[in-house]
Amino acid sequence: MATRDIIDSPRHRIVEAAVELLETGGPDAVSTRAVAAAAGMQPPAIYRLFGDKEGLLEAVAEHGYAQFLESKRALLDPEPQDAVQDLRRGWDMVVEFGISRPELFAVMNRATGRGADMAHRAGLEILHGRVRRLAAGGWLRVDEELAAQVIQATGRGAVITWHSTPADRRNPELLTALREAMVATITRTEPMVPAAETGPAAAARALRAALPDDADVLSDAEQLLLREWLTRLAADRGATQA
C-alpha cells in the first residue's frame, strides 16, 4: 500500500485523532465517541478496526513508537566522532520526547501489544548499538548490559520525576545532573587503551564489542553461545587485573 493510502486510511485517521485528543485532553478525552467524531467517522468503525478502546490505545502506542524510532534513527550516527557526546545526544532525545509528550509516553510504556513490543525492541537495538560502540572504543567502565540498563533507568526516571514535580519547582538542571551522573557511572574519563587493562574479563569485553552481528563463520546457535560465554567472562570482576 502506498504511503499516501496509509495516511488517508480510516485506521490512520482514527489513530491520529486519538493521539491529538490524548495529548490535549488526557486519557479521559479518548472516548470512542469523541475519537470517531474527531476522525469524521461513526463509532462502530473503531470497534471494527480496533476491537475496543484498549485496542485503539495499543494502536496509539504503536504510532508513538514509530514516531519515537524515527527520531532516534534521524539522530543515529553509525560512526560518531565522539561516542560519549553521541550518548548524551541520544539520552537527551529520549528525555525530551517523554517530557514534551507525557500522555503519549505514558501510553507507550503501558502498551503490551505485539506491534509496540516490536518497536520497543527496535529502539533497544539502537541503544545497544550505541553501547557497543562505547565498549569498542574503550569508553565503558561497566558491562554492556548494565550500561544499557543505567541509560534506560536514568532516562525514564528523569521523565517520571519531571512530571511528578510541580511545574513551578521543575529545574532543567536536574536533567543535566542526571545525564552527567549516568555518563560518569558507565564511561571512563579517557578511553581505555588495550594494554591498560588485562585479564580474561577485559579480553572478553573487547572481543564481544568487536563481534559483528552477522558473522558467517559461526552459526546462529554458536554465536549465541559465544556471546553468553563472553558476557559471563566480562562480568567476572575478579578476573580483571588493573
C-alpha positions in Angstrom: 0.0 0.0 0.0 1.4 3.4 -0.9 2.3 5.9 1.9 -0.4 8.3 0.9 -3.0 5.5 1.0 -1.9 4.6 4.5 -2.1 8.2 5.7 -5.6 8.6 4.1 -6.8 5.2 5.5 -9.6 5.2 8.1 -7.3 3.4 10.6 -4.7 6.1 10.3 -7.2 9.0 10.7 -8.7 7.4 13.8 -5.3 6.9 15.4 -4.2 10.4 14.6 -7.5 11.7 16.1 -6.9 9.6 19.2 -3.4 10.9 19.6 -4.5 14.5 19.4 -7.3 14.0 21.9 -4.9 12.2 24.2 -2.3 14.9 24.1 -4.7 17.8 24.5 -7.2 16.3 27.0 -5.5 13.3 28.6 -6.7 9.7 28.7 -10.3 10.6 29.7 -10.7 12.6 26.5 -10.1 9.4 24.4 -13.6 8.0 24.3 -14.7 6.1 21.2 -17.4 8.6 20.5 -15.0 11.6 20.7 -12.4 9.9 18.6 -14.9 8.9 16.0 -16.3 12.4 15.8 -12.7 13.9 15.5 -11.9 11.5 12.7 -15.2 12.2 10.9 -16.4 8.6 11.3 -19.0 6.6 13.2 -18.2 4.8 16.5 -18.8 1.3 15.0 -15.7 1.9 12.8 -13.5 1.9 15.9 -14.8 -1.4 17.1 -14.5 -2.9 13.6 -10.9 -1.8 13.3 -9.6 -2.0 16.8 -11.9 -4.2 18.8 -12.3 -1.8 21.7 -10.8 1.2 23.4 -7.8 -0.8 24.7 -7.1 -2.0 21.1 -7.2 1.7 20.0 -4.8 2.7 22.7 -2.4 -0.1 21.7 -2.5 1.3 18.1 -1.8 4.8 19.6 1.2 3.3 21.4 2.5 1.7 18.2 2.0 5.0 16.4 4.0 6.8 19.2 6.8 4.2 19.0 7.0 4.7 15.2 7.5 8.5 15.7 10.0 7.8 18.5 12.0 5.4 16.4 12.0 7.9 13.5 13.5 10.5 15.8 16.1 8.0 17.1 17.1 6.9 13.7 17.4 10.5 12.4 19.9 11.2 15.2 21.8 7.9 14.7 25.4 8.2 13.7 26.9 4.7 13.0 30.4 6.1 13.4 30.3 9.1 15.7 33.5 11.1 16.2 32.7 11.4 19.9 30.9 8.3 21.2 30.3 9.9 24.7 28.8 13.0 23.2 26.7 10.8 21.0 25.5 9.0 24.2 24.4 12.4 25.6 22.5 13.3 22.5 20.6 10.0 22.5 19.7 10.4 26.2 18.6 14.0 25.7 16.4 13.0 22.8 14.6 10.3 24.7 14.1 12.5 27.8 12.8 15.4 25.6 10.3 13.1 23.9 9.0 12.0 27.3 8.8 15.5 28.7 7.2 17.1 25.7 4.7 14.3 25.1 3.8 12.9 28.6 0.5 11.4 27.8 1.7 9.5 24.7 4.9 8.5 26.6 2.7 7.0 29.4 0.5 5.1 26.9 3.6 3.7 25.2 5.1 2.5 28.5 1.8 0.7 29.3 1.5 -1.0 25.9 1.7 -4.8 25.7 0.7 -5.4 22.1 2.9 -7.1 19.6 3.4 -4.0 17.4 4.5 -1.8 20.3 6.8 -4.6 21.6 8.5 -5.0 18.2 9.0 -1.2 18.0 10.3 -1.2 21.6 12.8 -3.9 20.7 13.9 -1.9 17.6 14.6 1.0 19.9 16.6 -1.2 22.2 18.7 -2.4 19.3 19.7 1.2 18.6 20.6 1.7 22.3 22.7 -1.5 22.4 24.4 -0.4 19.2 25.4 2.8 20.9 26.6 1.0 24.0 28.6 -1.4 21.8 30.4 1.5 20.1 31.3 2.8 23.5 32.7 -0.6 24.5 34.6 -1.0 21.2 36.2 2.5 21.8 37.4 1.6 25.3 35.0 4.0 27.0 32.9 1.7 29.1 33.7 1.2 32.7 30.9 -1.3 33.3 29.4 -4.3 31.5 27.4 -3.5 28.3 24.1 -4.9 29.7 24.5 -2.9 32.9 25.3 0.2 30.9 22.2 -0.1 28.8 20.1 -0.6 32.0 21.6 2.5 33.6 20.8 4.6 30.5 17.2 3.4 30.4 16.6 3.7 34.1 18.0 7.3 34.3 16.1 8.4 31.2 12.8 7.0 32.4 13.4 8.2 35.9 14.2 11.7 34.7 10.8 11.8 32.8 8.8 10.4 35.7 10.5 12.8 38.2 9.9 15.8 35.9 6.2 15.2 35.6 5.7 14.3 39.3 7.3 17.6 40.3 5.0 20.7 40.5 5.5 22.9 37.4 6.9 25.8 39.5 9.6 23.6 41.0 10.9 21.9 37.9 14.5 22.7 37.3 16.2 21.8 33.9 19.5 21.5 35.8 18.1 18.2 37.3 18.0 16.7 33.8 21.6 17.7 33.1 22.7 16.4 36.5 21.0 13.0 35.9 22.5 12.8 32.4 26.0 13.5 33.7 25.7 11.1 36.6 24.7 8.5 34.0 27.7 9.3 31.9 30.1 9.2 34.8 28.7 5.9 36.0 29.1 4.0 32.8 32.0 5.7 31.0 35.7 6.5 31.6 37.1 10.0 31.6 39.6 8.7 29.0 39.2 5.7 26.7 41.0 2.6 27.8 43.9 1.5 25.6 44.2 -2.2 25.1 47.2 -2.5 27.4 45.6 -0.6 30.2 43.5 -3.5 31.4 44.4 -7.1 31.2 42.9 -10.5 32.1 40.0 -12.6 30.8 37.3 -10.0 31.7 39.0 -7.3 29.7 39.7 -9.5 26.8 36.1 -10.8 26.8 34.6 -7.3 26.8 36.9 -6.2 23.9 36.1 -9.3 21.8 32.3 -9.1 22.5 32.3 -5.5 21.4 34.1 -6.3 18.2 32.0 -9.2 17.2 29.9 -8.5 14.1 26.1 -9.3 14.3 26.2 -11.3 11.0 29.4 -13.3 11.2 29.2 -16.1 8.6 31.9 -18.1 10.3 29.6 -19.2 13.2 26.0 -20.5 13.1 23.3 -18.6 15.0 23.5 -21.1 17.9 27.3 -20.8 18.0 27.1 -17.0 18.1 24.6 -17.1 20.9 26.7 -19.5 22.9 29.9 -17.4 22.3 28.2 -14.2 23.4 26.9 -16.0 26.5 30.4 -17.1 27.4 31.9 -13.7 26.7 29.2 -12.0 28.8 30.0 -14.3 31.8 33.7 -13.6 31.5 33.2 -9.9 31.0 31.2 -9.7 34.3 33.8 -11.5 36.3 35.5 -8.6 38.1 37.7 -11.0 40.0 39.4 -12.0 36.7 40.3 -8.4 35.8 43.7 -7.0 36.7 44.1 -3.3 36.7 
